[in-house]
Amino acid sequence: MAAQKYNARDCKFQIEDFLNPGTWTSFRTAQAGSGEGGINTFTLSHEYETTDTTTFGSAGRAESQNMQEGKSITLEGFRLKDPATGALDPAMALAELQAARLGDDSLCGFRFAAPGDTTWEVWADAHFQLGDSGGGNNDKAGWSVTVTRSGPSTTVAI
């Protein structure tokens, strides 16, 4: 079958529970988690650090090489909160708790997959940074988090 477009809303994202390693909690999207979806946008970003390798022999043409590659993903959507208990959506709550941790404790697992994937892309060590939250008079409250990989990616079967 030829490659084809897929729906961003059908991608899946999970955070590892830092208190229970090996336990994964889904961020609610159109196709993952339970109940109404909160995440409605994601952006996977790549960052590169290069080194200049230009010499006199380059004859005035810049030369460089990639020396470091980084990845991050930003999840955005609606802040989900139980009106009866005040509890946040479980994955959002874990991300907010993880974002407050520092040093070695700031790292935990994150994984994601596109529709039809048979493996998760796993970031065994990732740190979380909360983005803006809020909204206007006629808005639902927003929520965002940026997850940054620390070290290499791996994969595991879904």
N, C-alpha and C positions, 0 to 999 in steps of 0.2 A: 504494500500500500504506500502511496506517495505521502510525504510529509504534509500535514495540514495544520491550520490554525486551531487553537484550543481556547477555551474560556478561562480567563484569569480567575473568575469566581470559583472555579472548580479545583484550584490548587489547594493543597493542605499544608498546614504549619503546626508544629508542636514544640512545646517547651518541656524540658526534663525537670522534674521536681527535685530541687537541690536537697531536700530532706529525705527523699526516697529515690536514690539513683536507680535508673532503669524504668522508672514510672514516667510516662509521657502524657501530657494533657494537651488536647487540641484547642487551638484558637478557633472560635466559631466563624465559619464562612458559609457560603451557600451550600456546600457539600460536606462539611466536616463539623464535628462537635455536635451538640444537641441543642435544639431550640433555635430561636431567632439569631441570625448571623450578625456579628458586630464588625468584623474585618471586611472592608469593601474595596481596599486598594493596597497594593504592595509594589515596592520598587526594589529590585535586586541591583546593587551597585558594585562596580569594580574600581579599584584604585591601584595605581601603579607608581612605583618609585623607579626612576631611571638614573643611570650614570652616564656622564659625558665621556665618550671615547674618541673625541675629535683629536686629530694630530695634524702636524704640518702637511702630511701626505693626504689629508682629506680635501685639500685644494679648496678651502672655503666652504665646504659642505658639511653641515653638522652631522655628527654620528653619535648614536647612543644605544644603550641596551637596557631592557627591563631587568631590574635587580630584585624587585620585591612586588608581590601581588597581594592585595587585600580584597576582602569581600564583606559587604554588609547588606542587610535587607531591612527596609522600613515597612511596617505594617500600620495601616491607618484605618479608622472606621468610627463606629459609635461606641461610647463607653457603656458597657452593660452592667447593670446593678439591680439586684433583687429589691423591689420596693418594700417588701415585707421585712426582710432581715438586714438590708443594707449591704449584703455581701456582693462583692464584685464577681464577675464571670471568673471561673477558676483559672483559666490561662492568663487573663489580664492581671489577676491578683498575684499569680506567681511571677509574672514579668515585673510588676511593680515592686514586689519584695526583692527580686533579684537585682533590680536597678539600684537599690539602696545598699547592696553589699559591696564591700571594698576589697582590694588586694586579691589574693588567691581565691577568696570566697566569692569574688564577683563573676567567676566563670562557671557556667553550667552548659548543658547540652541544648541544642536546637536542631530541628530537622524539618525538611520540607520536600514536597513532591508535586509534580505536575500531573494532570489527568493522564491515565494510561501508563505512568511510570510503574515499574516493578520494584524499584528501590527508592529509598529515601536518600537525599543528600544530607549527610550528618555533619554538623559542626560540634564535635565533642566538647570543645571549649569555645564559648562565646560569651560576650558581655552585653548587657542590655542598658539602654539609655532612653528614658522617657522623653517624649516630645510634648508638644502643646496639647492642651485639653481645654474644652470649653465650647462656647457657641453663642449665637446671638438670640434675640428675642423669639424668633420663630424656628430655631434650630434644635435638633437633638444634640446632646453633648457629644463632642468628639473625643477621640483617644488615639494616641500613636506611640510607637516604640521603635527604636532602631537597634537591631541586633548585629553585632560585629564579630566576625569569625576571628579567633585567636589560634593560629596554627593551621594545619592542613584540614581539608575535607575528607570524609570517608563516605562509604555507602553501606546500607544494610537493606535486606529484603523487606518489602512492605508486608 
